[in-house]
Amino acid sequence: MSAASDDVRVRFARPDDHVAAMRVLDGSLLDTDAGTVRERIERAAVLVATVGLAGSPDDATARVVGVLVLDTPEREGIAPRPEEVRPDTRHVEAIAVTRRRREGGIGRALVEAAVERVDCDRLTAEFRAEVAPFYESLGFDVDPLTDGRRRGVLRVGR
């Protein structure tokens, strides 16, 4: 897997990244609840890709250009997902990159960071059929679901 351009950094989101992360997710027309994203940030289940402003390596001036939201195994009052029955699996709930930064390896960098930083044997995702080539390029095994959706599984060697 190749990395994104050198000016891109991936890290766990902080509470002050919430608004910027929501802008990226909303800009990609993903149906992601702001409260859920805030809660996931608090549980270290959101990764952000940032780029610094021209000539500034300072993280305080960095702009969020990509977001990956993971499910957390502990969800109150909801039927368990496969990830909860099998805790060595994490689910990618949402991944988005700003329109100007797509095709630049940021989505790949976010998934690679999730693989490196999250203790799991498998990553899963459900997504629209038109983005299946992205997941396949990362090594996900992709199977069809209903309504034109797909499910992908990436086996991770830890």
Chimera marker file (.cmm) of the C-alpha trace (Angstrom):
<marker_set name="trace">
<marker id="1" x="0.000" y="0.000" z="0.000" r="1" g="1" b="0" radius="0.5"/>
<marker id="2" x="1.284" y="3.444" z="-0.799" r="1" g="1" b="0" radius="0.5"/>
<marker id="3" x="1.011" y="6.523" z="1.375" r="1" g="1" b="0" radius="0.5"/>
<marker id="4" x="-0.568" y="9.868" z="0.630" r="1" g="1" b="0" radius="0.5"/>
<marker id="5" x="1.558" y="12.867" z="-0.300" r="1" g="1" b="0" radius="0.5"/>
<marker id="6" x="4.136" y="14.032" z="2.246" r="1" g="1" b="0" radius="0.5"/>
<marker id="7" x="2.101" y="16.996" z="3.489" r="1" g="1" b="0" radius="0.5"/>
<marker id="8" x="-0.699" y="14.724" z="4.755" r="1" g="1" b="0" radius="0.5"/>
<marker id="9" x="-0.679" y="13.557" z="8.367" r="1" g="1" b="0" radius="0.5"/>
<marker id="10" x="-3.114" y="11.052" z="9.872" r="1" g="1" b="0" radius="0.5"/>
<marker id="11" x="-3.910" y="11.092" z="13.571" r="1" g="1" b="0" radius="0.5"/>
<marker id="12" x="-6.733" y="10.352" z="15.983" r="1" g="1" b="0" radius="0.5"/>
<marker id="13" x="-9.264" y="13.167" z="16.020" r="1" g="1" b="0" radius="0.5"/>
<marker id="14" x="-9.433" y="15.520" z="18.984" r="1" g="1" b="0" radius="0.5"/>
<marker id="15" x="-12.594" y="17.183" z="20.285" r="1" g="1" b="0" radius="0.5"/>
<marker id="16" x="-11.673" y="20.424" z="18.490" r="1" g="1" b="0" radius="0.5"/>
<marker id="17" x="-11.685" y="18.505" z="15.156" r="1" g="1" b="0" radius="0.5"/>
<marker id="18" x="-15.411" y="17.714" z="15.412" r="1" g="1" b="0" radius="0.5"/>
<marker id="19" x="-16.755" y="20.573" z="13.275" r="1" g="1" b="0" radius="0.5"/>
<marker id="20" x="-14.110" y="20.116" z="10.570" r="1" g="1" b="0" radius="0.5"/>
<marker id="21" x="-14.698" y="16.358" z="10.502" r="1" g="1" b="0" radius="0.5"/>
<marker id="22" x="-18.441" y="16.888" z="10.118" r="1" g="1" b="0" radius="0.5"/>
<marker id="23" x="-17.829" y="19.303" z="7.205" r="1" g="1" b="0" radius="0.5"/>
<marker id="24" x="-15.828" y="16.620" z="5.381" r="1" g="1" b="0" radius="0.5"/>
<marker id="25" x="-18.437" y="13.933" z="6.073" r="1" g="1" b="0" radius="0.5"/>
<marker id="26" x="-21.346" y="16.205" z="5.109" r="1" g="1" b="0" radius="0.5"/>
<marker id="27" x="-19.486" y="17.344" z="1.978" r="1" g="1" b="0" radius="0.5"/>
<marker id="28" x="-19.346" y="13.717" z="0.876" r="1" g="1" b="0" radius="0.5"/>
<marker id="29" x="-23.104" y="13.402" z="1.447" r="1" g="1" b="0" radius="0.5"/>
<marker id="30" x="-22.641" y="10.728" z="4.099" r="1" g="1" b="0" radius="0.5"/>
<marker id="31" x="-25.489" y="10.269" z="6.556" r="1" g="1" b="0" radius="0.5"/>
<marker id="32" x="-23.421" y="10.532" z="9.730" r="1" g="1" b="0" radius="0.5"/>
<marker id="33" x="-24.863" y="11.760" z="13.019" r="1" g="1" b="0" radius="0.5"/>
<marker id="34" x="-22.879" y="14.592" z="14.628" r="1" g="1" b="0" radius="0.5"/>
<marker id="35" x="-23.479" y="13.219" z="18.130" r="1" g="1" b="0" radius="0.5"/>
<marker id="36" x="-22.189" y="9.822" z="17.094" r="1" g="1" b="0" radius="0.5"/>
<marker id="37" x="-19.042" y="11.357" z="15.594" r="1" g="1" b="0" radius="0.5"/>
<marker id="38" x="-18.462" y="13.377" z="18.785" r="1" g="1" b="0" radius="0.5"/>
<marker id="39" x="-18.840" y="10.220" z="20.897" r="1" g="1" b="0" radius="0.5"/>
<marker id="40" x="-16.472" y="8.286" z="18.609" r="1" g="1" b="0" radius="0.5"/>
<marker id="41" x="-13.876" y="11.054" z="18.855" r="1" g="1" b="0" radius="0.5"/>
<marker id="42" x="-14.026" y="10.724" z="22.654" r="1" g="1" b="0" radius="0.5"/>
<marker id="43" x="-13.451" y="6.942" z="22.309" r="1" g="1" b="0" radius="0.5"/>
<marker id="44" x="-10.487" y="7.316" z="19.906" r="1" g="1" b="0" radius="0.5"/>
<marker id="45" x="-12.500" y="5.808" z="17.052" r="1" g="1" b="0" radius="0.5"/>
<marker id="46" x="-12.117" y="8.642" z="14.517" r="1" g="1" b="0" radius="0.5"/>
<marker id="47" x="-9.027" y="9.266" z="12.426" r="1" g="1" b="0" radius="0.5"/>
<marker id="48" x="-8.436" y="12.504" z="10.538" r="1" g="1" b="0" radius="0.5"/>
<marker id="49" x="-6.075" y="13.295" z="7.700" r="1" g="1" b="0" radius="0.5"/>
<marker id="50" x="-4.737" y="16.829" z="7.869" r="1" g="1" b="0" radius="0.5"/>
<marker id="51" x="-2.648" y="19.069" z="5.669" r="1" g="1" b="0" radius="0.5"/>
<marker id="52" x="-0.683" y="22.049" z="6.950" r="1" g="1" b="0" radius="0.5"/>
<marker id="53" x="-1.038" y="25.506" z="5.507" r="1" g="1" b="0" radius="0.5"/>
<marker id="54" x="1.652" y="26.471" z="3.008" r="1" g="1" b="0" radius="0.5"/>
<marker id="55" x="5.042" y="26.614" z="4.700" r="1" g="1" b="0" radius="0.5"/>
<marker id="56" x="3.722" y="25.734" z="8.151" r="1" g="1" b="0" radius="0.5"/>
<marker id="57" x="4.367" y="22.316" z="9.705" r="1" g="1" b="0" radius="0.5"/>
<marker id="58" x="2.488" y="23.473" z="12.836" r="1" g="1" b="0" radius="0.5"/>
<marker id="59" x="-0.402" y="21.119" z="13.664" r="1" g="1" b="0" radius="0.5"/>
<marker id="60" x="-2.444" y="24.071" z="14.966" r="1" g="1" b="0" radius="0.5"/>
<marker id="61" x="-2.772" y="25.429" z="11.426" r="1" g="1" b="0" radius="0.5"/>
<marker id="62" x="-3.560" y="22.047" z="9.850" r="1" g="1" b="0" radius="0.5"/>
<marker id="63" x="-6.800" y="21.579" z="7.922" r="1" g="1" b="0" radius="0.5"/>
<marker id="64" x="-8.847" y="18.351" z="8.056" r="1" g="1" b="0" radius="0.5"/>
<marker id="65" x="-9.174" y="16.866" z="4.550" r="1" g="1" b="0" radius="0.5"/>
<marker id="66" x="-10.171" y="13.288" z="5.353" r="1" g="1" b="0" radius="0.5"/>
<marker id="67" x="-12.078" y="11.399" z="8.045" r="1" g="1" b="0" radius="0.5"/>
<marker id="68" x="-12.507" y="7.740" z="8.964" r="1" g="1" b="0" radius="0.5"/>
<marker id="69" x="-15.120" y="6.820" z="11.577" r="1" g="1" b="0" radius="0.5"/>
<marker id="70" x="-14.949" y="3.417" z="13.231" r="1" g="1" b="0" radius="0.5"/>
<marker id="71" x="-17.719" y="1.660" z="15.071" r="1" g="1" b="0" radius="0.5"/>
<marker id="72" x="-17.130" y="0.975" z="18.738" r="1" g="1" b="0" radius="0.5"/>
<marker id="73" x="-17.974" y="-2.403" z="20.252" r="1" g="1" b="0" radius="0.5"/>
<marker id="74" x="-19.926" y="-0.887" z="23.146" r="1" g="1" b="0" radius="0.5"/>
<marker id="75" x="-23.249" y="0.470" z="21.836" r="1" g="1" b="0" radius="0.5"/>
<marker id="76" x="-26.109" y="0.768" z="24.306" r="1" g="1" b="0" radius="0.5"/>
<marker id="77" x="-29.540" y="-0.641" z="23.466" r="1" g="1" b="0" radius="0.5"/>
<marker id="78" x="-28.728" y="-1.810" z="19.931" r="1" g="1" b="0" radius="0.5"/>
<marker id="79" x="-28.592" y="-5.401" z="18.691" r="1" g="1" b="0" radius="0.5"/>
<marker id="80" x="-24.984" y="-6.580" z="18.471" r="1" g="1" b="0" radius="0.5"/>
<marker id="81" x="-23.170" y="-6.308" z="15.156" r="1" g="1" b="0" radius="0.5"/>
<marker id="82" x="-20.728" y="-8.985" z="13.992" r="1" g="1" b="0" radius="0.5"/>
<marker id="83" x="-17.959" y="-6.714" z="15.267" r="1" g="1" b="0" radius="0.5"/>
<marker id="84" x="-19.367" y="-6.953" z="18.784" r="1" g="1" b="0" radius="0.5"/>
<marker id="85" x="-19.694" y="-10.722" z="18.683" r="1" g="1" b="0" radius="0.5"/>
<marker id="86" x="-16.172" y="-10.942" z="17.288" r="1" g="1" b="0" radius="0.5"/>
<marker id="87" x="-14.244" y="-8.178" z="19.106" r="1" g="1" b="0" radius="0.5"/>
<marker id="88" x="-11.111" y="-8.620" z="16.989" r="1" g="1" b="0" radius="0.5"/>
<marker id="89" x="-13.052" y="-6.965" z="14.138" r="1" g="1" b="0" radius="0.5"/>
<marker id="90" x="-13.684" y="-3.238" z="13.706" r="1" g="1" b="0" radius="0.5"/>
<marker id="91" x="-16.194" y="-1.706" z="11.305" r="1" g="1" b="0" radius="0.5"/>
<marker id="92" x="-15.527" y="1.358" z="9.129" r="1" g="1" b="0" radius="0.5"/>
<marker id="93" x="-18.758" y="3.318" z="9.476" r="1" g="1" b="0" radius="0.5"/>
<marker id="94" x="-17.730" y="6.199" z="7.265" r="1" g="1" b="0" radius="0.5"/>
<marker id="95" x="-14.762" y="7.383" z="5.276" r="1" g="1" b="0" radius="0.5"/>
<marker id="96" x="-14.664" y="10.662" z="3.396" r="1" g="1" b="0" radius="0.5"/>
<marker id="97" x="-12.119" y="12.903" z="1.694" r="1" g="1" b="0" radius="0.5"/>
<marker id="98" x="-12.671" y="16.465" z="0.514" r="1" g="1" b="0" radius="0.5"/>
<marker id="99" x="-13.427" y="16.706" z="-3.186" r="1" g="1" b="0" radius="0.5"/>
<marker id="100" x="-10.185" y="18.583" z="-3.991" r="1" g="1" b="0" radius="0.5"/>
<marker id="101" x="-8.055" y="15.927" z="-2.262" r="1" g="1" b="0" radius="0.5"/>
<marker id="102" x="-9.642" y="12.779" z="-3.721" r="1" g="1" b="0" radius="0.5"/>
<marker id="103" x="-7.451" y="10.510" z="-5.831" r="1" g="1" b="0" radius="0.5"/>
<marker id="104" x="-4.461" y="11.612" z="-3.747" r="1" g="1" b="0" radius="0.5"/>
<marker id="105" x="-4.110" y="8.564" z="-1.501" r="1" g="1" b="0" radius="0.5"/>
<marker id="106" x="-5.760" y="10.085" z="1.561" r="1" g="1" b="0" radius="0.5"/>
<marker id="107" x="-8.471" y="7.423" z="1.818" r="1" g="1" b="0" radius="0.5"/>
<marker id="108" x="-5.767" y="4.768" z="1.575" r="1" g="1" b="0" radius="0.5"/>
<marker id="109" x="-3.701" y="6.533" z="4.260" r="1" g="1" b="0" radius="0.5"/>
<marker id="110" x="-6.721" y="6.632" z="6.592" r="1" g="1" b="0" radius="0.5"/>
<marker id="111" x="-7.380" y="2.902" z="6.188" r="1" g="1" b="0" radius="0.5"/>
<marker id="112" x="-3.676" y="2.095" z="6.615" r="1" g="1" b="0" radius="0.5"/>
<marker id="113" x="-3.602" y="4.170" z="9.813" r="1" g="1" b="0" radius="0.5"/>
<marker id="114" x="-6.669" y="2.338" z="11.118" r="1" g="1" b="0" radius="0.5"/>
<marker id="115" x="-4.947" y="-0.993" z="10.449" r="1" g="1" b="0" radius="0.5"/>
<marker id="116" x="-1.776" y="0.182" z="12.232" r="1" g="1" b="0" radius="0.5"/>
<marker id="117" x="-3.361" y="1.917" z="15.223" r="1" g="1" b="0" radius="0.5"/>
<marker id="118" x="-6.430" y="-0.151" z="16.047" r="1" g="1" b="0" radius="0.5"/>
<marker id="119" x="-6.003" y="-3.550" z="17.636" r="1" g="1" b="0" radius="0.5"/>
<marker id="120" x="-7.981" y="-5.880" z="15.372" r="1" g="1" b="0" radius="0.5"/>
<marker id="121" x="-7.659" y="-8.808" z="12.971" r="1" g="1" b="0" radius="0.5"/>
<marker id="122" x="-10.273" y="-7.621" z="10.486" r="1" g="1" b="0" radius="0.5"/>
<marker id="123" x="-11.786" y="-4.385" z="9.209" r="1" g="1" b="0" radius="0.5"/>
<marker id="124" x="-15.261" y="-4.492" z="7.701" r="1" g="1" b="0" radius="0.5"/>
<marker id="125" x="-17.237" y="-1.885" z="5.776" r="1" g="1" b="0" radius="0.5"/>
<marker id="126" x="-20.586" y="-1.515" z="4.021" r="1" g="1" b="0" radius="0.5"/>
<marker id="127" x="-20.704" y="0.876" z="1.095" r="1" g="1" b="0" radius="0.5"/>
<marker id="128" x="-22.305" y="1.866" z="-2.209" r="1" g="1" b="0" radius="0.5"/>
<marker id="129" x="-21.427" y="-0.311" z="-5.192" r="1" g="1" b="0" radius="0.5"/>
<marker id="130" x="-19.705" y="2.560" z="-7.024" r="1" g="1" b="0" radius="0.5"/>
<marker id="131" x="-16.965" y="2.785" z="-4.376" r="1" g="1" b="0" radius="0.5"/>
<marker id="132" x="-16.227" y="-0.950" z="-4.387" r="1" g="1" b="0" radius="0.5"/>
<marker id="133" x="-13.076" y="-0.457" z="-6.545" r="1" g="1" b="0" radius="0.5"/>
<marker id="134" x="-11.585" y="1.734" z="-3.787" r="1" g="1" b="0" radius="0.5"/>
<marker id="135" x="-12.075" y="-0.982" z="-1.176" r="1" g="1" b="0" radius="0.5"/>
<marker id="136" x="-10.882" y="-3.724" z="-3.541" r="1" g="1" b="0" radius="0.5"/>
<marker id="137" x="-7.699" y="-1.725" z="-4.244" r="1" g="1" b="0" radius="0.5"/>
<marker id="138" x="-6.983" y="-1.822" z="-0.501" r="1" g="1" b="0" radius="0.5"/>
<marker id="139" x="-7.335" y="-5.601" z="-0.353" r="1" g="1" b="0" radius="0.5"/>
<marker id="140" x="-10.905" y="-5.861" z="0.945" r="1" g="1" b="0" radius="0.5"/>
<marker id="141" x="-12.824" y="-8.964" z="-0.146" r="1" g="1" b="0" radius="0.5"/>
<marker id="142" x="-16.079" y="-7.470" z="-1.457" r="1" g="1" b="0" radius="0.5"/>
<marker id="143" x="-19.456" y="-9.229" z="-1.595" r="1" g="1" b="0" radius="0.5"/>
<marker id="144" x="-22.833" y="-7.898" z="-2.735" r="1" g="1" b="0" radius="0.5"/>
<marker id="145" x="-25.584" y="-7.033" z="-0.288" r="1" g="1" b="0" radius="0.5"/>
<marker id="146" x="-29.113" y="-5.848" z="-1.076" r="1" g="1" b="0" radius="0.5"/>
<marker id="147" x="-30.089" y="-2.513" z="-2.663" r="1" g="1" b="0" radius="0.5"/>
<marker id="148" x="-26.837" y="-2.112" z="-4.619" r="1" g="1" b="0" radius="0.5"/>
<marker id="149" x="-24.708" y="-2.041" z="-1.486" r="1" g="1" b="0" radius="0.5"/>
<marker id="150" x="-21.556" y="-4.032" z="-0.862" r="1" g="1" b="0" radius="0.5"/>
<marker id="151" x="-19.795" y="-5.434" z="2.197" r="1" g="1" b="0" radius="0.5"/>
<marker id="152" x="-16.030" y="-5.645" z="2.406" r="1" g="1" b="0" radius="0.5"/>
<marker id="153" x="-13.719" y="-7.508" z="4.743" r="1" g="1" b="0" radius="0.5"/>
<marker id="154" x="-10.004" y="-6.801" z="5.100" r="1" g="1" b="0" radius="0.5"/>
<marker id="155" x="-8.016" y="-9.402" z="6.978" r="1" g="1" b="0" radius="0.5"/>
<marker id="156" x="-5.231" y="-7.750" z="8.918" r="1" g="1" b="0" radius="0.5"/>
<marker id="157" x="-2.141" y="-9.556" z="10.121" r="1" g="1" b="0" radius="0.5"/>
<marker id="158" x="-1.236" y="-8.357" z="13.563" r="1" g="1" b="0" radius="0.5"/>
<link id1="1" id2="2" r="1" g="1" b="0" radius="0.2"/>
<link id1="2" id2="3" r="1" g="1" b="0" radius="0.2"/>
<link id1="3" id2="4" r="1" g="1" b="0" radius="0.2"/>
<link id1="4" id2="5" r="1" g="1" b="0" radius="0.2"/>
<link id1="5" id2="6" r="1" g="1" b="0" radius="0.2"/>
<link id1="6" id2="7" r="1" g="1" b="0" radius="0.2"/>
<link id1="7" id2="8" r="1" g="1" b="0" radius="0.2"/>
<link id1="8" id2="9" r="1" g="1" b="0" radius="0.2"/>
<link id1="9" id2="10" r="1" g="1" b="0" radius="0.2"/>
<link id1="10" id2="11" r="1" g="1" b="0" radius="0.2"/>
<link id1="11" id2="12" r="1" g="1" b="0" radius="0.2"/>
<link id1="12" id2="13" r="1" g="1" b="0" radius="0.2"/>
<link id1="13" id2="14" r="1" g="1" b="0" radius="0.2"/>
<link id1="14" id2="15" r="1" g="1" b="0" radius="0.2"/>
<link id1="15" id2="16" r="1" g="1" b="0" radius="0.2"/>
<link id1="16" id2="17" r="1" g="1" b="0" radius="0.2"/>
<link id1="17" id2="18" r="1" g="1" b="0" radius="0.2"/>
<link id1="18" id2="19" r="1" g="1" b="0" radius="0.2"/>
<link id1="19" id2="20" r="1" g="1" b="0" radius="0.2"/>
<link id1="20" id2="21" r="1" g="1" b="0" radius="0.2"/>
<link id1="21" id2="22" r="1" g="1" b="0" radius="0.2"/>
<link id1="22" id2="23" r="1" g="1" b="0" radius="0.2"/>
<link id1="23" id2="24" r="1" g="1" b="0" radius="0.2"/>
<link id1="24" id2="25" r="1" g="1" b="0" radius="0.2"/>
<link id1="25" id2="26" r="1" g="1" b="0" radius="0.2"/>
<link id1="26" id2="27" r="1" g="1" b="0" radius="0.2"/>
<link id1="27" id2="28" r="1" g="1" b="0" radius="0.2"/>
<link id1="28" id2="29" r="1" g="1" b="0" radius="0.2"/>
<link id1="29" id2="30" r="1" g="1" b="0" radius="0.2"/>
<link id1="30" id2="31" r="1" g="1" b="0" radius="0.2"/>
<link id1="31" id2="32" r="1" g="1" b="0" radius="0.2"/>
<link id1="32" id2="33" r="1" g="1" b="0" radius="0.2"/>
<link id1="33" id2="34" r="1" g="1" b="0" radius="0.2"/>
<link id1="34" id2="35" r="1" g="1" b="0" radius="0.2"/>
<link id1="35" id2="36" r="1" g="1" b="0" radius="0.2"/>
<link id1="36" id2="37" r="1" g="1" b="0" radius="0.2"/>
<link id1="37" id2="38" r="1" g="1" b="0" radius="0.2"/>
<link id1="38" id2="39" r="1" g="1" b="0" radius="0.2"/>
<link id1="39" id2="40" r="1" g="1" b="0" radius="0.2"/>
<link id1="40" id2="41" r="1" g="1" b="0" radius="0.2"/>
<link id1="41" id2="42" r="1" g="1" b="0" radius="0.2"/>
<link id1="42" id2="43" r="1" g="1" b="0" radius="0.2"/>
<link id1="43" id2="44" r="1" g="1" b="0" radius="0.2"/>
<link id1="44" id2="45" r="1" g="1" b="0" radius="0.2"/>
<link id1="45" id2="46" r="1" g="1" b="0" radius="0.2"/>
<link id1="46" id2="47" r="1" g="1" b="0" radius="0.2"/>
<link id1="47" id2="48" r="1" g="1" b="0" radius="0.2"/>
<link id1="48" id2="49" r="1" g="1" b="0" radius="0.2"/>
<link id1="49" id2="50" r="1" g="1" b="0" radius="0.2"/>
<link id1="50" id2="51" r="1" g="1" b="0" radius="0.2"/>
<link id1="51" id2="52" r="1" g="1" b="0" radius="0.2"/>
<link id1="52" id2="53" r="1" g="1" b="0" radius="0.2"/>
<link id1="53" id2="54" r="1" g="1" b="0" radius="0.2"/>
<link id1="54" id2="55" r="1" g="1" b="0" radius="0.2"/>
<link id1="55" id2="56" r="1" g="1" b="0" radius="0.2"/>
<link id1="56" id2="57" r="1" g="1" b="0" radius="0.2"/>
<link id1="57" id2="58" r="1" g="1" b="0" radius="0.2"/>
<link id1="58" id2="59" r="1" g="1" b="0" radius="0.2"/>
<link id1="59" id2="60" r="1" g="1" b="0" radius="0.2"/>
<link id1="60" id2="61" r="1" g="1" b="0" radius="0.2"/>
<link id1="61" id2="62" r="1" g="1" b="0" radius="0.2"/>
<link id1="62" id2="63" r="1" g="1" b="0" radius="0.2"/>
<link id1="63" id2="64" r="1" g="1" b="0" radius="0.2"/>
<link id1="64" id2="65" r="1" g="1" b="0" radius="0.2"/>
<link id1="65" id2="66" r="1" g="1" b="0" radius="0.2"/>
<link id1="66" id2="67" r="1" g="1" b="0" radius="0.2"/>
<link id1="67" id2="68" r="1" g="1" b="0" radius="0.2"/>
<link id1="68" id2="69" r="1" g="1" b="0" radius="0.2"/>
<link id1="69" id2="70" r="1" g="1" b="0" radius="0.2"/>
<link id1="70" id2="71" r="1" g="1" b="0" radius="0.2"/>
<link id1="71" id2="72" r="1" g="1" b="0" radius="0.2"/>
<link id1="72" id2="73" r="1" g="1" b="0" radius="0.2"/>
<link id1="73" id2="74" r="1" g="1" b="0" radius="0.2"/>
<link id1="74" id2="75" r="1" g="1" b="0" radius="0.2"/>
<link id1="75" id2="76" r="1" g="1" b="0" radius="0.2"/>
<link id1="76" id2="77" r="1" g="1" b="0" radius="0.2"/>
<link id1="77" id2="78" r="1" g="1" b="0" radius="0.2"/>
<link id1="78" id2="79" r="1" g="1" b="0" radius="0.2"/>
<link id1="79" id2="80" r="1" g="1" b="0" radius="0.2"/>
<link id1="80" id2="81" r="1" g="1" b="0" radius="0.2"/>
<link id1="81" id2="82" r="1" g="1" b="0" radius="0.2"/>
<link id1="82" id2="83" r="1" g="1" b="0" radius="0.2"/>
<link id1="83" id2="84" r="1" g="1" b="0" radius="0.2"/>
<link id1="84" id2="85" r="1" g="1" b="0" radius="0.2"/>
<link id1="85" id2="86" r="1" g="1" b="0" radius="0.2"/>
<link id1="86" id2="87" r="1" g="1" b="0" radius="0.2"/>
<link id1="87" id2="88" r="1" g="1" b="0" radius="0.2"/>
<link id1="88" id2="89" r="1" g="1" b="0" radius="0.2"/>
<link id1="89" id2="90" r="1" g="1" b="0" radius="0.2"/>
<link id1="90" id2="91" r="1" g="1" b="0" radius="0.2"/>
<link id1="91" id2="92" r="1" g="1" b="0" radius="0.2"/>
<link id1="92" id2="93" r="1" g="1" b="0" radius="0.2"/>
<link id1="93" id2="94" r="1" g="1" b="0" radius="0.2"/>
<link id1="94" id2="95" r="1" g="1" b="0" radius="0.2"/>
<link id1="95" id2="96" r="1" g="1" b="0" radius="0.2"/>
<link id1="96" id2="97" r="1" g="1" b="0" radius="0.2"/>
<link id1="97" id2="98" r="1" g="1" b="0" radius="0.2"/>
<link id1="98" id2="99" r="1" g="1" b="0" radius="0.2"/>
<link id1="99" id2="100" r="1" g="1" b="0" radius="0.2"/>
<link id1="100" id2="101" r="1" g="1" b="0" radius="0.2"/>
<link id1="101" id2="102" r="1" g="1" b="0" radius="0.2"/>
<link id1="102" id2="103" r="1" g="1" b="0" radius="0.2"/>
<link id1="103" id2="104" r="1" g="1" b="0" radius="0.2"/>
<link id1="104" id2="105" r="1" g="1" b="0" radius="0.2"/>
<link id1="105" id2="106" r="1" g="1" b="0" radius="0.2"/>
<link id1="106" id2="107" r="1" g="1" b="0" radius="0.2"/>
<link id1="107" id2="108" r="1" g="1" b="0" radius="0.2"/>
<link id1="108" id2="109" r="1" g="1" b="0" radius="0.2"/>
<link id1="109" id2="110" r="1" g="1" b="0" radius="0.2"/>
<link id1="110" id2="111" r="1" g="1" b="0" radius="0.2"/>
<link id1="111" id2="112" r="1" g="1" b="0" radius="0.2"/>
<link id1="112" id2="113" r="1" g="1" b="0" radius="0.2"/>
<link id1="113" id2="114" r="1" g="1" b="0" radius="0.2"/>
<link id1="114" id2="115" r="1" g="1" b="0" radius="0.2"/>
<link id1="115" id2="116" r="1" g="1" b="0" radius="0.2"/>
<link id1="116" id2="117" r="1" g="1" b="0" radius="0.2"/>
<link id1="117" id2="118" r="1" g="1" b="0" radius="0.2"/>
<link id1="118" id2="119" r="1" g="1" b="0" radius="0.2"/>
<link id1="119" id2="120" r="1" g="1" b="0" radius="0.2"/>
<link id1="120" id2="121" r="1" g="1" b="0" radius="0.2"/>
<link id1="121" id2="122" r="1" g="1" b="0" radius="0.2"/>
<link id1="122" id2="123" r="1" g="1" b="0" radius="0.2"/>
<link id1="123" id2="124" r="1" g="1" b="0" radius="0.2"/>
<link id1="124" id2="125" r="1" g="1" b="0" radius="0.2"/>
<link id1="125" id2="126" r="1" g="1" b="0" radius="0.2"/>
<link id1="126" id2="127" r="1" g="1" b="0" radius="0.2"/>
<link id1="127" id2="128" r="1" g="1" b="0" radius="0.2"/>
<link id1="128" id2="129" r="1" g="1" b="0" radius="0.2"/>
<link id1="129" id2="130" r="1" g="1" b="0" radius="0.2"/>
<link id1="130" id2="131" r="1" g="1" b="0" radius="0.2"/>
<link id1="131" id2="132" r="1" g="1" b="0" radius="0.2"/>
<link id1="132" id2="133" r="1" g="1" b="0" radius="0.2"/>
<link id1="133" id2="134" r="1" g="1" b="0" radius="0.2"/>
<link id1="134" id2="135" r="1" g="1" b="0" radius="0.2"/>
<link id1="135" id2="136" r="1" g="1" b="0" radius="0.2"/>
<link id1="136" id2="137" r="1" g="1" b="0" radius="0.2"/>
<link id1="137" id2="138" r="1" g="1" b="0" radius="0.2"/>
<link id1="138" id2="139" r="1" g="1" b="0" radius="0.2"/>
<link id1="139" id2="140" r="1" g="1" b="0" radius="0.2"/>
<link id1="140" id2="141" r="1" g="1" b="0" radius="0.2"/>
<link id1="141" id2="142" r="1" g="1" b="0" radius="0.2"/>
<link id1="142" id2="143" r="1" g="1" b="0" radius="0.2"/>
<link id1="143" id2="144" r="1" g="1" b="0" radius="0.2"/>
<link id1="144" id2="145" r="1" g="1" b="0" radius="0.2"/>
<link id1="145" id2="146" r="1" g="1" b="0" radius="0.2"/>
<link id1="146" id2="147" r="1" g="1" b="0" radius="0.2"/>
<link id1="147" id2="148" r="1" g="1" b="0" radius="0.2"/>
<link id1="148" id2="149" r="1" g="1" b="0" radius="0.2"/>
<link id1="149" id2="150" r="1" g="1" b="0" radius="0.2"/>
<link id1="150" id2="151" r="1" g="1" b="0" radius="0.2"/>
<link id1="151" id2="152" r="1" g="1" b="0" radius="0.2"/>
<link id1="152" id2="153" r="1" g="1" b="0" radius="0.2"/>
<link id1="153" id2="154" r="1" g="1" b="0" radius="0.2"/>
<link id1="154" id2="155" r="1" g="1" b="0" radius="0.2"/>
<link id1="155" id2="156" r="1" g="1" b="0" radius="0.2"/>
<link id1="156" id2="157" r="1" g="1" b="0" radius="0.2"/>
<link id1="157" id2="158" r="1" g="1" b="0" radius="0.2"/>
</marker_set>
